[in-house]
Structure formats: C-alpha cells, structure tokens
Amino acid sequence: MNKKIIGISLLTMFIYTILLAGCTQSESDQADDATNEKEENKDELVLAFGSEPETGFDPTTGWGRYGSPLFQSTLLKRDDDLEIVNDLATGYEVDGEVWTVSLRDDVKFSDGEPLTAEDVVFTFETAMDNASVVDLNVIDKVEAIDEYTVEFTLKQPQSTFVNSLVATGIVPKHAYTEDYAENPIGSGPFQLVQWDKGQQLIVEANPEYYDTEPYFKQITFLFLSEDASFAAAQAGEVDMAYIPAAFSNQEVPGMKLEAVETVDNRGIVFPFVESGEVTEDGLPIGNDVTADVAIRQAINIAVDRQALVDGVLEGYGTPAYTSVDGLPWWNPETVIEDADMDRARTLLEEAGWEDTDGDGILEKDGLKAEFSLYYLASDAIRQSLAIAVADMMEPLGIKINVEGGSWDVIGQHMYSSAVLMGWGSHDPHEMYNIYGSDNAGIDYYNTGYYENETVDAYFEQALAASGEEEAIEFWKKAQWDGETGVSAQGDAAWAWLVNIDHLYLVKDNLDIGDQRIHVHGHGWPATDNIADWKWSN
C-alpha cells in the first residue's frame, strides 16, 4: 500500500482524538518536524484541500474553471492583475463574430505528442456535445485553418467569449477516451500519478511542459474536512491547509495564516415580481412582499455588513455590494457606506409600510412584511448569515423566517422565496447570468425573475463590445448608471452581504506567490499560480 495512503488512514483514525483531547506536539517538536520535512522533501508538497472534483479532471465537463487545470493548458490566461495574456496562444484577433487564435508550435502533451489546432477544435466540440456546465452555446462552429491556427465563428458577437478561451483546458484528440476524467493527459505543468478517490491526488511535474518549470516535482492533495484539515496542520502532516474562519485565531507553530481576498460572495436574492405565475414544473413564482422595491432597498440599507464580517467571518472578509466587488468591471458607486436604520425606516414609511396592529411587523394594504429566507443547511456560514440578517431586520419591522434545507428543497422554493446564495467569478458574463431577464428561472441563475429593460440593454452592449476593455463601461452602468441598475442604489434585486476571505495555514518558508483575487470555492482557486510556488530562503 502507498505510504501516503497509510498516512491518511492513520490521520483519519486519530483526527478527532487530536481535536477533542487538544493534544498537540510541543512548539519545539513541531518546528523541528517542519524543518526536517523541508530538508527531506524539498521538492515535494502536501496540501490539505476539501473539495475533491467528483466528476474528475476533464475540462470539457468543467474541470479547471476555478483554479489551475494542473494537467491541461488553456489558450489564454489571466495574470496577477487579472489582465488577459497568452498561454497556448501567441495571439488572437476578433472580427465581429469570428475569433482567430494563433497557437505556439512548440507544445507537447505529457505523452510527447504535439498539440495542434486539431486538439483545440476537438476540445471545444467535445465540450459543446457534453452539454455540461461549460456553456459554449454561442459557438456556431470551430475550425482548424492550418496546423497552428483555429477559427471560432460565433452565432453573434460576444466580448465575454474570451473567458471561454481562458477557462477551457485543451485535451488531446488522440488520447481522449471514456475514462479520460480519471486518467487525464495534457500539456499543463503537472501530470497525474495517482488518484485515490475520497482520499488523495498525487501529481508530478510534467517534463514536457513548455513554460517555466515548476519548483515542486510532486504535490499531494489530501481531501479532508475542515476539522481534519486543521488537525493535519497541527500534526505537521501538511505544508498548507485550507481552514474556516472559526480556526483562524488558533496558532499553529511553524505555520502562518494567509488570508486571500476574494469575490467568493454571499448574498440574498429576492423574488422580484409579484406572485401569481408558476414555472413549467408548477413551482410558484414571485412574492408580494419582496416585489416592493422599498422592502428590498430598506434591507440593503439597514443590514450591517461589517458586523457580519466581524461576527460571522471572524473579521476575515469584506462587505459586499455587488457580485463583482474589486474586479475591473466593478462600479464603486454601488457602495453603501454604513448601515442606516433610520433611513431604512423613513423609506418604508414613505412607501406606505406601517405597523397598524402593534405586533412589531409592518403592513401595507393588509400585507405583512414577512417572508421566508432559505439557506443551504449544511453550510454553517450561510446559516449564521441568514440568522444574523433576520435578527437585524426585526427592529425594522420586517420578519424574515429562516429555513435551512438541501439544494433539492431550496429548488422547490427559490422562485417565490428569498435565498442566500453565493457566486464569484473572473468572468463578467456571470452578471448577465444572474440578472439578465433571458435567464429568469433557468437553473440557479435569475431565480428572482429580475427584469429591467435598461439593464438588459447595457448587457447587450457589453456582450456586443469588441473586447473586455470596451465592455467594462456597460457592465458598470448595469450596476448603477445614476438612475437605475441592479445594485442597492437602484432595483436592489439582491442584498449582497459579504465576500469571504479564503484562509490557509501555510508553512513559514513556503512562498505561494501573489494570490490573485479568488473566485467562488475554497481551495482550488489558490492553485491558479501553483507553478510559481517555491520554498523561500
């Protein structure tokens, strides 16, 4: 049996003993262990991550969209400033619906076979056929013009298509089989050695990699729960471990806490329309309380976001105002500086909401200011946020009934009740997904059935722009143009609450580089620059 598997088994056996008894090595012992491990495994790393990719490592079904695809390369990538730069591509040109991408001619897959335009065509056609989370519906056709030139023809111009070139790892046409997801071959910085499902993933540096050679020759990812990940760090078993905010105040000798800024946000999406309609499946749409813009704006004004950061996230996070805070296409005019209960009360009074029967709940035309807020029951942070917001709104006269449930349960109520959700991406197209009227009622996108003709027009202009830089103006206006927009200044279709810092315990001498602002999901986004990681002197 592989010695790392034995280590995992032993760790699992003693993990809760460590946690309950509080038995840890002395500080000097742990420091010695850290030094010894560095000397013995100078070119190896062991990382504790929680999120194992259940469907494997196939980019055509979604692998690599949040963090480095490890085993595959992409045509383009984002640098530390989130600017788009070349990877496999040497450049690209856009002429309306046609995108022409030129490829490097020196790239090989890890099996030694050359990567050509045929592999790019195969990758995108396979992703289109798989009908997975990889949304390439905008593509009309993709063709190899010659050995190292690919031409994408879109159904209509779309500036955000560039993100498909950033996020989609290229797979080999000659080696793509039914079990590719479990045995990937690619041209990325690493190659798969061993995947023990539910336990660990072992990767090694790809000797055929065309870019900067990774410092570490082998990396082992351990798939552990939050408690087990922290205990593994305490026991000196890992070089890096993801942890929740609840463990952030506990020091581990020989390790430092890295808090990475994110757009991994949490917010409340409101039913935007009045009740009365149903979906094709017969699920109710709309809510008469949250359909009132005064209710939505009052909640946005009254919620104390900084208190949520301090109380729920132990200070590791930032107040959220949109789904894209801090990104190049964010409009900072959406910020609400401080919670203002008096202003929220005035707003509600002017809209006709008042407590006529003295029960502490506002009414308007016989309708109580009361609605349900659903959250994922297995997520402690979402639960705490939901309860805290409900408590904050009680003095305002708005009663929020907090309901925990699975995604299946939430799916039955999310078009007629508020839901605490999370998003976060380096792709501005996500704004269109969650606010565009075309996406109303599609999966978990625009669950509130939000619609604003002006906002939709801005989305159309952003998507039709010649490039990301030109589109930014329209993405910002969709949030707030001085008169209307999706943010709390306008329609307040959501009450965005917090952006969650991603926390990692990292060995003192491990340099994980300049972490780019992380996207949704704790763990894999940290690997975006993993080829740059190294031991520091």
C-alpha positions in Angstrom: 0.0 0.0 0.0 1.2 3.5 -0.8 2.8 5.1 2.3 0.8 8.3 1.8 -2.5 6.2 2.0 -1.3 4.6 5.2 -0.6 8.1 6.5 -4.1 9.2 5.5 -5.7 6.2 7.3 -3.7 6.9 10.5 -4.6 10.5 10.3 -8.3 9.7 9.9 -8.2 7.3 12.9 -6.7 9.9 15.2 -8.1 13.1 13.9 -10.9 13.5 16.3 -8.8 12.3 19.2 -6.5 15.2 18.4 -9.3 17.7 18.2 -11.2 16.5 21.4 -8.2 16.0 23.6 -6.3 19.1 22.4 -3.2 17.0 22.4 -0.6 18.6 20.1 3.2 18.4 19.8 5.2 20.9 21.7 6.2 24.0 19.7 9.8 22.9 19.5 8.8 19.5 18.3 6.6 20.9 15.6 9.2 23.4 14.5 11.7 20.5 14.2 9.3 18.5 12.2 8.7 21.4 9.8 12.5 21.8 9.3 13.0 18.1 8.8 10.2 17.8 6.3 11.6 20.7 4.3 15.1 19.0 4.2 13.7 15.6 3.3 11.0 16.6 0.8 12.5 19.8 -0.6 10.8 19.3 -4.0 7.5 17.9 -2.7 4.4 19.4 -1.2 1.4 18.0 0.7 -1.7 20.2 0.7 -5.0 19.7 2.5 -7.9 20.7 0.3 -11.6 20.0 1.0 -13.2 19.9 -2.5 -12.5 16.8 -4.5 -13.7 17.1 -8.1 -16.3 14.4 -8.2 -16.5 14.3 -12.0 -12.7 14.1 -12.4 -10.3 16.1 -14.4 -11.9 16.7 -17.8 -12.0 20.3 -18.8 -14.8 19.6 -21.3 -17.1 18.9 -18.4 -16.0 21.8 -16.1 -12.6 20.8 -14.5 -10.2 23.8 -14.1 -12.7 26.6 -14.2 -11.9 27.6 -10.6 -8.1 27.5 -10.3 -5.4 25.9 -12.4 -6.4 22.9 -14.5 -3.0 21.5 -13.5 -2.9 18.8 -16.2 -4.0 21.0 -19.1 -3.1 24.3 -20.6 -5.5 27.0 -21.8 -5.3 29.2 -24.9 -5.2 32.4 -22.8 -4.9 33.1 -19.0 -5.1 36.0 -16.6 -2.0 37.4 -14.9 -1.7 38.7 -11.4 -3.5 41.9 -12.4 -6.3 39.9 -14.0 -5.2 41.1 -17.4 -5.6 38.5 -20.2 -2.3 37.2 -21.6 -1.2 34.4 -23.9 -0.8 30.8 -22.8 -1.0 28.3 -25.6 -1.9 31.1 -27.9 0.6 33.5 -29.4 -2.2 36.0 -30.1 -5.8 36.3 -31.3 -7.9 38.6 -33.5 -11.6 39.4 -33.3 -13.6 40.4 -36.4 -17.3 40.6 -35.4 -18.4 37.0 -34.8 -15.1 35.5 -35.9 -12.2 34.9 -33.4 -8.9 33.7 -34.9 -6.4 32.2 -32.5 -2.7 31.5 -33.4 -1.0 28.8 -31.4 2.5 28.1 -30.3 4.2 25.4 -32.4 6.5 24.0 -29.6 3.9 22.5 -27.2 3.7 18.8 -26.5 1.3 16.8 -24.3 2.7 14.9 -21.4 2.9 11.7 -23.6 5.2 13.5 -26.1 2.6 14.1 -28.8 2.4 17.6 -30.3 -0.5 19.9 -29.5 -2.1 21.3 -32.7 -5.2 23.2 -33.9 -7.0 19.8 -34.3 -6.8 19.3 -30.5 -8.3 22.7 -29.8 -11.1 22.0 -32.3 -11.7 18.6 -30.7 -11.8 20.1 -27.2 -14.4 22.7 -27.9 -16.6 20.4 -30.0 -16.5 17.8 -27.2 -17.4 20.4 -24.6 -20.3 21.6 -26.8 -21.5 18.0 -27.2 -21.2 17.2 -23.5 -23.8 19.9 -22.6 -22.3 20.3 -19.1 -21.5 23.4 -17.0 -19.2 24.6 -19.8 -21.5 27.0 -21.7 -20.4 27.3 -25.3 -23.8 27.7 -26.9 -22.6 30.9 -28.5 -20.3 29.0 -30.8 -21.6 28.3 -34.3 -18.5 26.4 -35.5 -14.8 25.9 -34.7 -12.3 25.1 -37.4 -8.6 24.4 -37.8 -7.4 26.8 -40.5 -4.0 25.2 -40.5 -1.9 23.2 -38.1 -1.5 26.1 -35.6 -4.4 28.4 -36.3 -8.0 28.0 -35.0 -11.1 29.9 -36.1 -14.1 30.3 -33.9 -17.3 31.5 -35.5 -19.9 32.7 -33.0 -23.7 33.0 -33.5 -23.4 36.7 -32.6 -20.6 38.9 -31.2 -19.8 38.2 -27.6 -17.0 40.0 -25.7 -17.1 37.5 -22.9 -16.2 34.6 -25.2 -12.6 35.4 -24.3 -13.2 33.9 -20.9 -14.0 30.5 -22.6 -10.5 30.7 -24.0 -9.2 31.4 -20.5 -11.1 28.7 -18.7 -11.1 25.7 -21.1 -8.2 23.4 -20.8 -7.1 21.7 -24.1 -7.4 17.9 -24.2 -5.6 15.6 -26.7 -7.7 14.3 -29.6 -5.5 11.2 -29.9 -5.8 10.2 -26.2 -9.3 11.2 -25.2 -11.1 8.1 -24.0 -14.2 7.3 -21.9 -12.0 7.3 -18.7 -10.2 10.5 -19.6 -11.6 12.3 -16.5 -9.8 9.7 -14.3 -6.6 9.5 -16.4 -6.0 12.9 -17.9 -3.3 13.7 -20.4 -2.5 17.3 -21.1 0.1 20.0 -21.7 -0.1 21.7 -18.3 2.6 22.0 -15.6 1.7 18.7 -13.9 0.7 15.1 -14.8 -1.5 12.8 -12.8 0.3 9.9 -10.9 -2.4 8.6 -8.7 -6.0 9.4 -7.6 -7.4 7.6 -4.7 -11.0 8.8 -4.6 -12.1 10.3 -1.4 -8.5 10.4 -0.1 -5.8 11.9 -2.2 -4.5 13.1 -5.5 -0.8 12.8 -6.4 0.7 14.8 -9.3 4.2 15.2 -10.7 5.8 17.9 -12.8 5.3 17.4 -16.5 8.7 17.0 -18.2 7.2 18.2 -21.5 5.9 21.5 -20.0 6.8 24.4 -22.3 6.7 27.2 -19.8 8.6 27.8 -16.5 9.4 24.5 -14.9 7.6 24.1 -11.6 9.7 24.2 -8.5 8.0 21.3 -6.9 8.4 17.9 -8.6 5.5 16.2 -6.7 2.4 17.5 -5.0 -0.1 15.5 -3.0 -3.6 16.9 -2.4 -5.4 15.4 0.6 -9.2 15.6 0.6 -10.1 16.4 4.2 -12.9 18.0 6.0 -12.3 21.4 7.6 -11.7 19.9 11.1 -9.4 17.2 9.7 -7.5 19.8 7.6 -6.8 21.9 10.7 -5.8 18.8 12.7 -3.4 17.7 9.9 -1.8 21.1 10.1 -1.5 20.8 13.9 0.1 17.4 13.5 2.7 18.7 11.0 1.3 16.4 8.2 0.8 19.1 5.6 2.6 22.1 4.1 -0.7 24.0 3.5 -4.2 23.5 4.7 -7.5 25.3 4.0 -9.3 26.3 7.2 -12.6 28.1 8.1 -12.7 31.4 9.9 -13.6 29.6 13.1 -10.0 28.2 13.4 -8.3 31.5 12.4 -7.4 32.5 15.9 -5.6 29.3 16.8 -1.9 29.5 16.1 0.0 26.5 14.7 3.8 26.7 15.3 5.8 26.7 12.1 2.8 27.9 10.0 1.5 31.3 9.1 -2.1 32.3 8.3 -2.7 33.5 4.7 -5.9 35.4 4.2 -6.7 35.9 0.5 -9.1 38.5 -0.8 -12.0 37.0 -2.9 -15.1 37.6 -4.8 -16.5 34.5 -3.2 -19.6 36.3 -2.1 -22.8 35.6 -0.2 -26.0 37.5 -0.7 -29.8 37.3 -0.6 -31.6 37.1 -3.9 -35.2 38.4 -3.7 -38.2 37.4 -5.8 -38.5 40.5 -7.9 -42.1 40.0 -9.2 -45.4 39.7 -7.6 -46.9 36.2 -7.0 -49.4 34.6 -9.3 -47.4 32.8 -12.0 -45.9 29.3 -12.0 -43.0 27.7 -13.8 -43.4 24.9 -16.4 -43.0 22.5 -13.5 -45.7 24.1 -11.5 -43.5 25.9 -9.0 -44.8 29.3 -7.7 -43.1 32.4 -8.9 -42.9 35.8 -7.1 -43.5 37.2 -3.7 -45.8 40.2 -3.0 -43.6 41.4 -0.1 -40.1 41.3 -1.8 -41.7 42.6 -5.1 -41.8 46.0 -3.3 -38.6 47.9 -4.1 -38.9 49.7 -0.7 -38.6 46.4 1.1 -35.5 45.4 -0.9 -33.8 48.7 -0.6 -34.6 49.0 3.1 -32.9 45.7 3.8 -29.9 46.7 1.8 -29.6 50.0 3.7 -30.3 48.5 7.2 -28.0 45.4 7.1 -24.7 45.9 8.9 -22.3 44.2 6.6 -19.2 45.0 8.7 -20.9 43.4 11.7 -21.4 40.3 9.6 -17.8 40.2 8.6 -16.7 40.7 12.2 -19.2 38.3 13.8 -19.7 35.5 11.3 -16.3 35.6 9.5 -14.1 36.5 12.5 -13.0 39.6 10.6 -11.8 37.7 7.5 -13.8 39.1 4.7 -15.2 42.3 3.3 -18.6 43.9 3.0 -20.2 43.0 -0.4 -22.2 45.4 -2.5 -22.3 43.5 -5.9 -21.2 40.2 -7.3 -18.0 41.7 -8.7 -16.6 43.9 -6.0 -13.0 44.8 -6.6 -12.8 43.4 -10.2 -12.0 45.7 -13.2 -15.7 45.8 -14.2 -17.0 46.8 -10.7 -18.8 50.1 -10.2 -17.7 51.5 -6.8 -20.7 53.8 -6.8 -22.7 50.8 -5.6 -21.2 51.0 -2.1 -23.4 51.8 0.9 -21.0 53.2 3.4 -22.8 52.4 6.7 -25.9 50.7 7.9 -28.6 53.3 8.5 -31.7 52.0 10.3 -33.3 55.4 10.4 -33.0 56.0 6.7 -34.5 52.5 6.1 -37.5 53.3 8.4 -38.1 56.5 6.6 -38.0 54.8 3.2 -40.5 52.2 4.4 -42.9 54.8 5.9 -42.8 56.8 2.6 -43.7 53.6 0.7 -46.8 53.1 3.0 -45.5 50.4 5.3 -46.5 50.8 9.0 -47.3 48.6 12.0 -51.0 49.2 12.5 -51.7 46.4 14.9 -48.7 46.7 17.2 -47.3 43.3 16.6 -43.9 44.6 15.5 -44.4 43.7 11.9 -45.1 46.3 9.2 -48.1 46.1 7.0 -49.2 47.6 3.7 -52.7 47.1 2.3 -53.3 44.2 4.6 -50.0 42.5 3.6 -47.5 41.7 6.4 -43.8 42.5 5.8 -42.9 38.8 6.3 -41.2 36.3 4.0 -39.0 33.2 4.1 -35.3 33.1 3.6 -33.8 29.7 2.6 -30.1 28.7 3.0 -28.1 25.5 2.5 -28.5 23.7 5.8 -25.0 22.0 5.6 -23.2 25.4 5.3 -22.6 26.9 8.8 -21.6 30.3 7.3 -24.8 30.6 5.3 -26.8 29.6 8.3 -25.2 32.2 10.5 -25.5 34.9 7.9 -29.2 34.2 7.4 -30.0 34.2 11.1 -28.0 37.4 11.7 -29.7 39.3 8.9 -33.1 38.2 10.2 -32.2 39.5 13.6 -31.0 42.8 12.1 -34.3 43.3 10.3 -36.6 42.6 13.3 -36.3 46.1 14.8 -37.1 47.5 11.3 -40.4 45.6 11.4 -39.5 43.1 8.7 -39.9 39.5 9.7 -37.7 37.0 8.0 -38.4 33.3 8.6 -35.1 31.5 8.2 -35.4 28.0 6.6 -32.5 25.5 6.1 -32.6 22.8 3.5 -30.8 20.9 0.8 -30.5 22.2 -2.7 -33.4 20.0 -3.7 -35.6 21.6 -1.1 -34.3 25.1 -2.0 -35.1 24.3 -5.6 -38.8 24.0 -4.8 -38.9 27.5 -3.2 -36.3 29.6 -4.8 -38.6 31.4 -7.3 -41.1 32.5 -4.6 -38.8 32.9 -1.5 -35.6 34.7 -0.8 -32.5 32.5 -0.9 -29.0 33.0 0.5 -26.7 32.2 -2.4 -23.0 32.5 -3.4 -21.3 33.4 -6.6 -18.0 34.8 -7.7 -16.1 34.6 -11.0 -13.4 36.4 -13.1 -15.9 36.3 -15.9 -18.2 39.4 -16.1 -20.7 37.2 -18.0 -21.8 35.9 -14.6 -23.6 39.2 -14.1 -25.6 38.6 -17.2 -26.4 35.1 -16.0 -27.8 36.1 -12.6 -29.5 39.4 -13.7 -30.4 39.1 -17.3 -34.1 38.7 -18.0 -33.3 36.0 -20.6 -32.0 33.8 -17.7 -35.1 34.1 -15.5 -35.9 30.8 -14.0 -33.0 28.9 -15.6 -31.4 26.7 -13.0 -29.9 28.8 -10.2 -29.4 31.9 -12.3 -32.0 34.6 -12.2 -34.2 32.9 -9.6 -36.0 36.2 -8.7 -37.2 36.8 -12.2 -35.5 40.2 -12.2 -36.1 42.3 -15.3 -35.1 45.8 -16.2 -35.1 46.9 -19.9 -32.3 49.4 -19.3 -30.1 46.9 -17.6 -30.8 44.3 -20.3 -29.7 46.9 -22.9 -26.4 47.5 -21.1 -25.9 43.7 -21.0 -26.4 43.6 -24.8 -24.0 46.4 -25.3 -21.4 44.8 -23.1 -21.7 41.4 -24.8 -21.6 43.0 -28.3 -18.5 45.1 -27.5 -15.3 44.4 -29.4 -13.4 43.4 -26.3 -13.3 43.3 -22.5 -12.0 46.9 -22.1 -14.8 48.4 -24.2 -17.4 46.3 -22.4 -16.4 47.5 -18.9 -18.3 50.7 -19.2 -21.6 48.9 -19.8 -21.0 46.3 -17.1 -20.6 49.2 -14.7 -23.7 51.0 -15.9 -25.8 47.8 -15.5 -24.9 48.0 -11.8 -25.8 51.7 -11.5 -25.9 54.4 -14.1 -27.0 57.3 -11.8 -30.7 56.5 -12.2 -31.2 52.7 -12.3 -29.3 49.4 -12.1 -29.2 46.1 -10.4 -27.4 47.3 -7.2 -28.9 48.6 -4.0 -28.8 52.1 -5.4 -31.4 51.0 -8.0 -33.6 47.9 -8.1 -31.8 46.2 -5.2 -32.6 42.8 -6.8 -30.1 41.3 -4.3 -28.8 42.2 -0.8 -25.2 41.3 -1.2 -23.7 40.7 2.3 -20.0 39.6 2.4 -17.0 38.5 0.4 -15.4 35.6 2.3 -11.6 35.6 2.6 -10.1 32.3 1.8 -7.9 31.2 4.7 -4.9 28.9 4.6 -2.3 27.7 7.1 1.0 27.8 5.2 4.4 26.6 6.3 6.5 29.6 7.3 9.0 29.0 4.5 6.5 28.2 1.7 6.0 31.0 -0.8 2.7 30.7 -2.6 3.3 33.9 -4.7 0.9 36.7 -5.3 -2.5 35.2 -5.0 -5.0 36.7 -7.4 -8.3 37.7 -6.0 -10.0 34.3 -5.6 -13.3 33.2 -7.1 -16.1 31.1 -5.6 -14.9 27.9 -3.9 -12.3 27.5 -1.1 -9.2 25.5 -2.2 -8.6 25.1 -5.9 -8.5 28.9 -6.7 -5.3 29.0 -4.7 -3.6 26.8 -7.3 -4.1 29.4 -10.1 -0.3 30.2 -9.9 0.9 26.9 -8.4 3.7 26.6 -10.9 5.2 29.7 -9.2 5.2 28.2 -5.7 8.6 27.6 -4.0 10.4 27.4 -0.7 11.7 30.8 0.4 15.2 31.2 1.8 
